[in-house]
Amino acid sequence: MANHIKGDEVQIEDLGDGIRRQIMGYTDNLMVVKVYFKKGSVGYTHNHIHHQISYVESGRFEIEIDNKKKILKEGDAFTVQPYQEHGAVCLDDGILIDTFSPKREDFLIDE
């Protein structure tokens, strides 16, 4: 992957149901992904082997981690340990900046 990445040159993948994903950069051990949500869209509860830290760039989200829900807004963040159940409901149009370690190989299938 290039060292300098211009957001307006990075493909945005439509995941359906009001969610779009933009892979902003990655190495073998780290990945940054910008995820666009429309109000009411749901990132269904799931888990994965990756460490994750997510930053709320804009909007409001109900974030569920291990069956505990919190409302997070612009400027807030959350952390997820490997295999920890988590999900999100978008309460106002918004963007999450997700970081993963190691990179999400499953996101790169079409690249």
N, CA and C of each residue as an Amber inpcrd file, in Angstrom:
protein
   333
   0.8460000  -1.1740000   0.0000000   0.0000000   0.0000000   0.0000000
   0.8910000   1.2380000   0.0000000   0.4380000   2.2790000  -0.6370000
   1.1930000   3.5300000  -0.7230000   1.3830000   4.1590000   0.6540000
   2.4280000   4.9770000   0.7810000   2.6620000   5.6950000   2.0300000
   1.7470000   6.9020000   2.1950000   1.3970000   7.5390000   1.0900000
   0.5340000   8.7160000   1.1260000  -0.7700000   8.3520000   0.4370000
  -1.8790000   8.5370000   1.1550000  -3.1790000   8.0960000   0.6600000
  -4.1350000   9.2830000   0.6760000  -4.7120000   9.5880000  -0.4740000
  -5.6790000  10.6820000  -0.5920000  -7.0820000  10.0880000  -0.5530000
  -7.8530000  10.5170000   0.4230000  -9.1840000   9.9660000   0.6340000
 -10.0770000  10.0070000  -0.5830000  -9.9870000  11.0790000  -1.3730000
 -10.8580000  11.1910000  -2.5440000 -10.4210000  10.2710000  -3.6810000
  -9.3110000   9.5500000  -3.4940000  -8.8530000   8.5930000  -4.4960000
  -9.0460000   7.1360000  -4.0470000  -9.6030000   6.9500000  -2.8570000
  -9.8050000   5.6100000  -2.3080000 -11.2510000   5.1810000  -2.5430000
 -11.4120000   4.0030000  -3.1030000 -12.7400000   3.4570000  -3.3960000
 -13.5570000   3.3130000  -2.1170000 -14.8460000   3.6110000  -2.2160000
 -15.7860000   3.4070000  -1.1230000 -16.6870000   2.2430000  -1.5190000
 -16.6920000   1.2150000  -0.6930000 -17.4620000   0.0100000  -0.9610000
 -18.8320000   0.1140000  -0.2960000 -19.9010000  -0.0930000  -1.0520000
 -21.2580000  -0.0800000  -0.5150000 -21.5530000  -1.4560000   0.0590000
 -21.7460000  -1.5280000   1.3730000 -22.0310000  -2.7970000   2.0390000
 -23.5260000  -3.0690000   2.1310000 -24.3390000  -2.1000000   1.7040000
 -25.7890000  -2.2430000   1.7790000 -26.3370000  -1.7770000   3.1150000
 -27.6400000  -1.6210000   3.1670000 -28.3490000  -1.2430000   4.3970000
 -27.8120000   0.0330000   5.0340000 -27.3610000   0.9840000   4.2070000
 -26.9310000   2.2850000   4.7160000 -25.5100000   2.3410000   5.2450000
 -24.6930000   1.3270000   4.9350000 -23.3090000   1.3070000   5.4210000
 -22.3570000   1.2210000   4.2320000 -21.3280000   2.0790000   4.2620000
 -20.2750000   2.0680000   3.2410000 -18.9210000   2.0360000   3.9520000
 -17.9310000   1.4100000   3.3060000 -16.6150000   1.2170000   3.9280000
 -15.5160000   1.7030000   2.9940000 -14.5330000   2.4060000   3.5700000
 -13.3900000   2.9180000   2.8250000 -12.1140000   2.5090000   3.5620000
 -11.3270000   1.6280000   2.9490000 -10.0780000   1.1770000   3.5600000
  -9.0180000   2.2490000   3.3120000  -8.6140000   2.9250000   4.3760000
  -7.7310000   4.0830000   4.2440000  -6.2510000   3.7280000   4.2570000
  -5.9080000   2.5720000   4.7900000  -4.5110000   2.1540000   4.7890000
  -4.3170000   0.9280000   5.6430000  -3.2710000   0.1780000   5.3100000
  -2.9700000  -0.9990000   6.1130000  -1.5360000  -1.4630000   5.8990000
  -1.0420000  -2.1540000   6.9150000   0.1890000  -2.9210000   6.8740000
  -0.2040000  -4.3210000   7.3370000   0.7510000  -5.2110000   7.4870000
   0.4000000  -6.5440000   7.9820000  -0.2100000  -6.5010000   9.3760000
   0.2050000  -5.5270000  10.1830000  -0.1890000  -5.4980000  11.5890000
  -1.2030000  -4.4380000  11.9770000  -1.6330000  -3.6080000  11.0240000
  -2.5270000  -2.5060000  11.3690000  -3.3700000  -2.1150000  10.1650000
  -4.6260000  -1.7460000  10.4150000  -5.5100000  -1.2910000   9.3370000
  -6.3900000  -0.1680000   9.8630000  -6.6300000   0.8470000   9.0190000
  -7.5440000   1.9420000   9.3250000  -8.6500000   1.9430000   8.2730000
  -9.8930000   1.9470000   8.7620000 -11.0550000   1.8790000   7.8810000
 -12.0470000   2.9630000   8.2870000 -12.5340000   3.6980000   7.3060000
 -13.5540000   4.7230000   7.5220000 -14.8970000   4.0980000   7.1430000
 -15.8570000   4.1030000   8.0880000 -17.1480000   3.4770000   7.8530000
 -18.2360000   4.5410000   7.9670000 -18.9890000   4.6910000   6.8790000
 -20.0600000   5.6800000   6.7840000 -21.3940000   5.0040000   7.0930000
 -22.1730000   5.5720000   7.9970000 -23.4660000   5.0160000   8.3930000
 -24.5810000   6.0340000   8.1450000 -25.6940000   5.5570000   7.6400000
 -26.9170000   6.3500000   7.5800000 -27.7080000   6.0830000   8.8590000
 -28.4720000   7.0740000   9.2920000 -29.3000000   6.9320000  10.4910000
 -30.1350000   5.6630000  10.3810000 -30.1290000   4.8720000  11.4500000
 -30.9040000   3.6410000  11.5020000 -30.1640000   2.4090000  11.0280000
 -29.0030000   2.5760000  10.3960000 -28.2590000   1.4000000   9.9430000
 -27.6160000   0.7000000  11.1430000 -27.4160000  -0.6050000  10.9740000
 -26.9810000  -1.4450000  12.0810000 -25.7210000  -2.2130000  11.7060000
 -24.7060000  -2.0860000  12.5270000 -23.5470000  -2.9670000  12.4630000
 -23.8420000  -4.1050000  13.4300000 -24.3450000  -5.2030000  12.9060000
 -24.8460000  -6.2920000  13.7450000 -23.7710000  -6.8450000  14.6760000
 -24.2080000  -7.3510000  15.8180000 -23.3060000  -7.8960000  16.8220000
 -22.4900000  -9.0380000  16.2250000 -21.1950000  -8.9750000  16.4420000
 -20.2650000  -9.9500000  15.8910000 -18.9870000  -9.9480000  16.7270000
 -18.0560000 -10.8180000  16.3840000 -16.7380000 -10.8020000  17.0090000
 -15.7240000 -11.2460000  15.9720000 -14.4550000 -10.9870000  16.2540000
 -13.3680000 -11.3590000  15.3470000 -12.0640000 -11.4490000  16.1380000
 -11.0390000 -11.9450000  15.4910000  -9.7580000 -12.1900000  16.1790000
  -8.9460000 -10.9120000  16.4080000  -9.3850000  -9.8040000  15.8650000
  -8.6020000  -8.5750000  15.8620000  -8.8290000  -7.7220000  17.1090000
  -7.7820000  -7.0000000  17.4990000  -7.9460000  -5.8870000  18.4300000
  -8.5650000  -4.7560000  17.6130000  -9.4470000  -3.9740000  18.2130000
 -10.0910000  -2.8730000  17.4990000 -10.2110000  -1.6630000  18.4100000
  -9.9040000  -0.5010000  17.8650000 -10.2160000   0.7720000  18.5020000
 -10.9470000   1.5930000  17.4590000 -12.1020000   2.1390000  17.8460000
 -12.9050000   2.9360000  16.9190000 -13.1320000   4.3240000  17.4850000
 -13.0630000   5.2990000  16.6050000 -13.2520000   6.7180000  16.9380000
 -14.4980000   7.2190000  16.2220000 -15.3640000   7.9040000  16.9430000
 -16.5640000   8.4740000  16.3450000 -16.1970000   9.8280000  15.7430000
 -16.0490000   9.8480000  14.4220000 -15.7100000  11.0970000  13.7330000
 -16.9090000  12.0320000  13.6890000 -18.0950000  11.4670000  13.4660000
 -19.3140000  12.2810000  13.4270000 -20.5110000  11.4010000  13.7370000
 -21.6300000  12.0400000  14.0660000 -22.8670000  11.3290000  14.3480000
 -22.9650000  10.8510000  15.7840000 -23.9860000  10.0080000  16.0000000
 -24.2090000   9.3770000  17.3130000 -24.4980000   7.9090000  17.0680000
 -23.9690000   7.0760000  17.9650000 -24.1140000   5.6310000  17.8330000
 -24.4420000   5.0130000  19.1870000 -25.2760000   3.9850000  19.1640000
 -25.4490000   3.1330000  20.3280000 -24.4790000   1.9690000  20.1290000
 -23.4600000   1.9130000  20.9550000 -22.4210000   0.8980000  20.8400000
 -22.6560000  -0.1560000  21.9140000 -22.7240000  -1.4060000  21.4720000
 -22.9040000  -2.5190000  22.4040000 -21.6240000  -3.3550000  22.4290000
 -21.0970000  -3.5700000  23.6340000 -19.9240000  -4.4160000  23.8340000
 -20.2330000  -5.3320000  25.0120000 -20.1730000  -6.6330000  24.7760000
 -20.4920000  -7.6250000  25.8070000 -21.8340000  -7.3260000  26.4860000
 -22.8600000  -7.0740000  25.6810000 -24.2340000  -6.8360000  26.1520000
 -24.4030000  -5.5530000  26.9610000 -23.4140000  -4.6450000  26.9390000
 -23.5410000  -3.3510000  27.6030000 -23.6050000  -2.2820000  26.5260000
 -24.6390000  -1.4340000  26.5860000 -24.8570000  -0.4080000  25.5710000
 -24.5400000   0.9710000  26.1270000 -23.8950000   1.7720000  25.2910000
 -23.5920000   3.1730000  25.6200000 -23.8410000   4.0070000  24.3710000
 -24.3040000   5.2240000  24.5590000 -24.4440000   6.1750000  23.4540000
 -23.1350000   6.9450000  23.3470000 -22.5250000   6.9020000  22.1570000
 -21.2900000   7.6390000  21.9050000 -21.5220000   8.6270000  20.7800000
 -20.8480000   9.7640000  20.8700000 -21.0130000  10.8320000  19.8850000
 -19.6510000  11.2710000  19.3670000 -19.6970000  12.2220000  18.4510000
 -18.4740000  12.7790000  17.8630000 -17.4230000  13.0530000  18.9330000
 -16.2070000  12.5530000  18.7060000 -15.1120000  12.7600000  19.6380000
 -14.9190000  11.6330000  20.6350000 -15.8760000  10.7050000  20.7140000
 -15.7690000   9.5630000  21.6160000 -15.0920000   8.3920000  20.9060000
 -14.7470000   7.3560000  21.6690000 -14.0910000   6.1800000  21.1050000
 -14.4820000   4.9480000  21.9160000 -14.1880000   3.7750000  21.3680000
 -14.3810000   2.5310000  22.1050000 -13.3320000   1.5160000  21.6830000
 -13.0670000   0.5590000  22.5790000 -12.0890000  -0.4860000  22.3100000
 -12.7710000  -1.8460000  22.3680000 -12.2610000  -2.7760000  21.5560000
 -12.7880000  -4.1320000  21.4890000 -11.6080000  -5.0970000  21.5120000
 -11.6650000  -6.0480000  22.4080000 -10.6400000  -7.0760000  22.5030000
 -10.9590000  -8.2090000  21.5250000  -9.9780000  -9.0370000  21.1740000
 -10.2560000 -10.1760000  20.2960000 -11.4060000 -11.0320000  20.8370000
 -12.3040000 -11.4140000  19.9480000 -13.4660000 -12.2750000  20.2040000
 -14.5180000 -11.6470000  21.1160000 -14.4060000 -10.3730000  21.4240000
 -15.3950000  -9.6980000  22.2470000 -16.5970000  -9.3260000  21.3620000
 -17.7990000  -9.7060000  21.7900000 -19.0140000  -9.4010000  21.0340000
 -19.2600000  -7.8940000  21.0320000 -19.5510000  -7.3320000  19.8420000
 -19.7960000  -5.9020000  19.7390000 -20.6470000  -5.5900000  18.5040000
 -21.3160000  -4.4540000  18.5490000 -22.1400000  -4.0050000  17.4310000
 -22.4810000  -2.5320000  17.6140000 -23.1350000  -1.9630000  16.5950000
 -23.4570000  -0.5310000  16.6290000 -24.7820000  -0.2800000  15.9230000
 -25.5330000   0.6780000  16.4580000 -26.7200000   1.1970000  15.7880000
 -26.4960000   2.6850000  15.5920000 -26.6600000   3.1500000  14.3580000
 -26.4390000   4.5610000  14.0610000 -27.6960000   5.3600000  14.4050000
 -27.5750000   6.3250000  15.3130000 -28.7080000   7.1440000  15.7470000
 -28.8440000   8.4320000  14.9330000 -27.7560000   8.9210000  14.3960000
 -27.7090000  10.0770000  13.4890000 -26.6400000   9.7540000  12.4610000
 -26.8360000  10.1630000  11.1960000 -25.8190000   9.8930000  10.1770000
 -24.4390000  10.1250000  10.7770000 -23.5080000   9.2060000  10.5110000
 -22.2050000   9.3650000  11.1240000 -21.1200000   8.5320000  10.4700000
 -19.9160000   8.7290000  10.9900000 -18.7250000   8.0460000  10.4930000
 -17.9350000   7.5010000  11.6790000 -17.5460000   6.2260000  11.5740000
 -16.6190000   5.6280000  12.5300000 -15.2820000   5.4190000  11.8330000
 -14.2080000   5.7130000  12.5370000 -12.8650000   5.4020000  12.0700000
 -12.4250000   4.1790000  12.8720000 -12.3630000   3.0270000  12.1960000
 -12.0070000   1.7650000  12.8450000 -10.5380000   1.4430000  12.5960000
  -9.8470000   1.0420000  13.6450000  -8.4810000   0.5380000  13.4980000
  -8.4630000  -0.9070000  13.9720000  -7.7330000  -1.7440000  13.2590000
  -7.6520000  -3.1660000  13.5620000  -6.1980000  -3.6130000  13.5970000
  -5.9120000  -4.5240000  14.5140000  -4.6060000  -5.1690000  14.5500000
  -4.8240000  -6.6520000  14.8140000  -4.2970000  -7.5100000  13.9430000
  -3.6610000  -7.2030000  12.6620000  -4.7100000  -6.7470000  11.6420000
  -4.2820000  -6.5180000  10.3970000  -5.2080000  -6.0640000   9.3550000
  -6.3330000  -7.0790000   9.1660000  -7.4660000  -6.6140000   8.6640000
  -8.6170000  -7.4680000   8.3770000  -8.4680000  -8.0600000   6.9860000
  -7.9050000  -9.2500000   6.9080000  -7.7400000  -9.9370000   5.6200000
  -9.0740000 -10.0930000   4.9090000 -10.1480000 -10.3140000   5.6760000
 -11.4720000 -10.5210000   5.0840000 -11.9830000  -9.2740000   4.3630000
 -11.4590000  -8.0970000   4.6860000 -11.8560000  -6.8680000   4.0080000
 -11.1330000  -6.7240000   2.6570000 -10.0700000  -7.4670000   2.4350000
  -9.2250000  -7.2930000   1.2590000  -9.5010000  -8.2990000   0.1430000
 -10.4920000  -9.1030000   0.2820000 -10.7860000 -10.1600000  -0.6900000
 -10.9400000  -9.5990000  -2.1030000 -11.5980000  -8.4510000  -2.2510000
 -11.8600000  -7.8920000  -3.5770000 -10.7580000  -6.9700000  -4.0610000
  -9.7220000  -6.7530000  -3.2870000  -8.6660000  -5.8110000  -3.6870000
  -7.7080000  -6.4310000  -4.6610000
